[in-house]
Amino acid sequence: FWVAQKFAQQGTRVLFLCYNRQLAFWLNNKLTGLENIEIISFFSYCRQTCERENVPFNVPVDRQAKEKFWAEDAGTYTNLALDKASEGVKFDLVVVDEAQDFNSDWWTTVELSLKDLGEGQLYVFLDTHQAGVYGHGDAYPSDGMVTQELGVNCRNTKRITEYNSLVLGESISCFDRSPVGQPPVILDGNQDPAHRAQNVKKLVLN
């Protein structure tokens, strides 16, 4: 978010993509007075781009067909729309957050969103330890990318970081000023993401 804001303040036209619609909504609420930045979930971006360029975007009703559509077809239709799109609706810079949640086929769509593939900039933020939650996160752009590993955990309490270190079997550095926090509550595993979300919501609200 800081990277996207920094460049937008300099006049760069920025697209900020994430997997989660709620995250995009939350980040949009944090924006103040910046017009040349668009923060949107990947699927919403696909739908919006196809509708703007009059490319059919018909989501199936059947569950299996719907899963295939979002995993494979949505990006393909968006690529067709981006081929038709004028330079004026494309971006100088794209930021992708939580990139471990992105399907390997979506990176073509991300790169086609740049006005100039050679001169445009792409920032990809990801945590490989979280890859696979949605069956994605097995491939990322590599050509011309420079990797910068962020070695200090600034997002969790110290107790959560300690627990994660035990689970992963490796030492994770924690930001000195992070709060100690409460002991983590461990729930039984559940394969269904919707049920996992319901379990967490119930725990938080209680």
N, C-alpha and C positions, 0 to 999 in steps of 0.2 A: 504494500500500500504506500509506503514511504517512497519507494522507487518510482511508482506510477505518479504520485503527486509531484515529486521533484521535477520530472520531465514535463509534465503537463503545465507546471508553473512557468517553464521555459518556452512554452508555445508548441511543444511537441504534441501531436495527436496520438493519444494512447488508448489502447484496448486492454482492459484488465479482465481476464477470463478465469473462472473457477468452476469447480464441478457442482458446488452446492448453491442452490438458489437463496437459501437463508443467509449464507455468507455474503453473497452479492448484495442482498437487500440491506444487511447490516453495514457493509462498507459504503454503500451509496448514501446512507444516512449520516456518515461521517464526513462526506464531501462538503466543502464550503466554497462556493463561488467559482468552481472550475468547470468550464464548459467543454474543453477539448479532451475530456477523458470519459470513456464509457466502461462501466463496471457491470458485468453481466455473466450469468452462468453459461456454460458452453452450449447446452441444449436450447436455452432461450435465444442465444446468439444465432444458432442454426435456424430456428424457426423464423426469427426476425429477418435474417438475411434472405431466406428463401421467399418470404412473403413480399419483401421489398422488390425483389427481382422477378417476381411472378413465376417462381419455380414451385411446382406442387410439393406439398409437405403434409402428406396424409398419414397420420399415426394410426397403426392398426389397433383394433380392439382386443384381439386375441393376445393372451399374455406372452406366449413364446414368440409370436410374430412381432409384438411390441418390443421385447427385449432385443431381438435381432435388429429391428429398425433403429433403436437408439444406439446400439453398439456399432453398427456398420452403415446403414443406409442414410442416417441423418447427416453424417459427414460427407457422404458422396453427393447428396443433393445440394448441400451447402457449397461444395467445391464447384458444382455446375453454376450455382448462383454467383459465386465469386468470380468465375471466368467471365460472366456477363457484366459484372459491376464496374462502375467507373472508378478512377483513381481517387476521386473526391470522397468516396465513402470508405476508403481503406485507411490504414493506420501507419504511422511512422515507427511505432514501437508497440510490441505486445508483451504483456506481463501475464504469466500463467502461475497461479497459486495452487497449492495442493496438487502438483502435477502427477503425483503417484496415482491419482484417481483417474487419470486420462488414459483412454484406449490408445494403443499404438497407431491405429488408423487415423486418429484425429489430428495428428501433427501436420499432415498435409493441409488440412483446413486452417490450422493456426498460421502456418507460414504463408498461405495464399491471402491471408487477411492483411499482410504487409503491402504497402504501396510498391516497395522496391525490395525484392528478395535479397539483392546484393548489398544494399545500403541500410535496409531496415534493421532494427534491433529487436532481439528476443531475450527476455529474462524469464527463466524457468526456476521456480522454487519447489522443492520436493523433499520428502523424507522417505528414503527407500525402505525403512523399517515398517512403514505403514502401507507399502505396496501390496496389492492383491485383495484388499478389502472388498472392492467391487469387481474383482476379476481382471483388473487392469494394472498398469504400472510396470510392464515388462520391457518397455522401450521408450527412449527419449531422443530428441534431436541431438546429433553429435557434431555434424559438420560445422566448423567455425565456432563451436561453443567453447568457452573457457570455464572450467569447473572451479568453484570456490566453496570449500567445505566450511560450514558454520559449526564450530566445535563446542559452543557453549549453549546449553538449554536455557532460554529466557522465557519460556512459555508455561512451565509447570512449577508447582510447589516443590520444595526439596524432598518431601516424602514421596511424591509421585515419581520424581526423578530417581530416587533411590530404588523404588520398586521396579521401575523400568530397567534399571541397571541389572537387577537380579534376574529378571525375565530374559533379557537379551544376553546375559553373561558377559557384559562388558561395562567398563567404567564410563559414565556419562557426566561431564562437567556441568555443574549447575551455576547459574548466575548468583553471585554473592548476595545480592539484595533480594533474591526471591524469598517469599514467605515460607515458613516451615510447613504450614498447612495441616490438614487433618489426615489421619491414616487412610489410605485408599480402601474403598469398599469393593470387594471382588464378587462379581455376579457369575452365575453359571453361564456357560457359552450357549449362544443361540445362532443358528445359521441364517435366520431371517432378519435382515437389517431393520425392518419395520418393528419386529418384536423386540429387538435390542433397544431401539429408540424408546419404545413404550416402557420397558423395564427401567431404563435410566430416568425417564420423565417421572415415573411413579416414585422412584427413590428420592429424586431431588425435591419433588413437591411434598413428600412426607417428612 
